[in-house]
Amino acid sequence: MGSMVGGLSAVGVVGGAEEQQEGLVGTPISIMAPRADGFEVVWGVNGLCLGRVEWQGGDGETGVARADAMGLTPQGDDVLRVRVAGLKPGKSYRVRA
């Protein structure tokens, strides 16, 4: 599964269905707000928690994006959002939250 986002090809990955139902992750990630150098990642959670997004480029380059130093930017009681920036246009990336 993949999608083109602002000239970037991204693949989203989140834990298995069993983990989603019983753990803190409430929904699969949604990749939104594409830009030339990145995008926003939003996902639902089942309780107070920290969030981060890990990415890996096709060339093996990796990185981690956090909303702030604590990794927490709630959009409500049950939604987290992380902005991913600094990616190279035209490259493919795997994304995990």
C-alpha positions as CSV (number, residue, x, y, z in Angstrom):
1,M,0.0,0.0,0.0
2,G,1.4,3.4,-0.9
3,S,0.3,6.9,-1.8
4,M,1.8,9.9,-3.5
5,V,2.0,12.9,-1.1
6,G,3.3,16.2,-2.4
7,G,5.8,14.5,-4.8
8,L,6.7,11.9,-2.0
9,S,5.6,8.3,-2.2
10,A,4.7,7.2,1.3
11,V,3.7,3.8,2.9
12,G,1.9,3.9,6.2
13,V,2.5,1.1,8.8
14,V,0.8,0.7,12.2
15,G,0.5,-2.3,14.6
16,G,-1.7,-5.3,13.9
17,A,-5.5,-5.3,14.4
18,E,-5.3,-7.0,17.7
19,E,-2.8,-4.4,19.0
20,Q,-5.1,-1.6,17.8
21,Q,-8.1,-2.9,19.6
22,E,-6.4,-3.6,22.9
23,G,-3.5,-1.1,23.0
24,L,-3.2,2.6,22.8
25,V,-3.4,2.9,19.0
26,G,-7.1,3.4,18.2
27,T,-7.0,3.9,14.4
28,P,-4.6,3.4,11.5
29,I,-2.5,6.5,10.6
30,S,-3.8,9.0,8.1
31,I,-1.3,10.9,6.0
32,M,-2.6,14.4,5.4
33,A,-1.6,18.0,4.4
34,P,1.0,17.1,1.8
35,R,3.9,19.5,1.1
36,A,7.0,19.3,-1.1
37,D,9.1,18.3,1.9
38,G,6.7,16.4,4.1
39,F,3.2,15.9,5.4
40,E,1.1,15.6,8.6
41,V,0.3,12.2,10.2
42,V,-2.9,11.9,12.3
43,W,-4.1,8.9,14.3
44,G,-6.6,8.0,17.0
45,V,-5.5,6.8,20.4
46,N,-7.4,5.0,23.2
47,G,-5.8,7.0,26.1
48,L,-3.2,9.5,27.1
49,C,0.0,8.7,25.4
50,L,3.0,10.1,23.4
51,G,3.3,9.9,19.7
52,R,6.1,9.9,17.1
53,V,6.5,9.0,13.4
54,E,9.5,7.0,12.2
55,W,10.4,7.1,8.5
56,Q,12.8,5.4,6.2
57,G,13.8,6.4,2.7
58,G,14.5,4.0,-0.2
59,D,18.2,4.9,0.2
60,G,18.2,3.7,3.8
61,E,18.1,7.2,5.4
62,T,16.0,7.2,8.5
63,G,14.5,9.8,10.9
64,V,12.0,10.4,13.7
65,A,9.5,13.2,13.8
66,R,7.8,14.3,17.1
67,A,5.2,17.0,17.5
68,D,7.3,18.5,20.4
69,A,10.1,17.5,22.7
70,M,7.6,15.2,24.6
71,G,6.2,13.7,21.4
72,L,2.7,14.9,22.3
73,T,0.4,17.2,20.3
74,P,-3.2,16.1,21.0
75,Q,-5.9,17.3,18.6
76,G,-8.5,16.2,21.2
77,D,-8.7,13.6,23.9
78,D,-8.3,10.8,21.4
79,V,-6.2,12.1,18.4
80,L,-2.5,12.8,17.9
81,R,-0.8,14.7,15.1
82,V,2.8,14.8,14.1
83,R,4.4,17.0,11.3
84,V,7.0,15.3,9.2
85,A,9.4,17.8,7.4
86,G,12.7,17.8,5.7
87,L,12.0,15.0,3.2
88,K,13.3,15.0,-0.3
89,P,10.7,15.5,-3.1
90,G,10.4,12.6,-5.5
91,K,11.7,10.0,-3.1
92,S,9.8,7.0,-1.6
93,Y,9.4,6.7,2.2
94,R,8.0,4.1,4.6
95,V,6.2,5.7,7.6
96,R,5.4,4.1,11.0
97,A,3.6,5.7,13.9
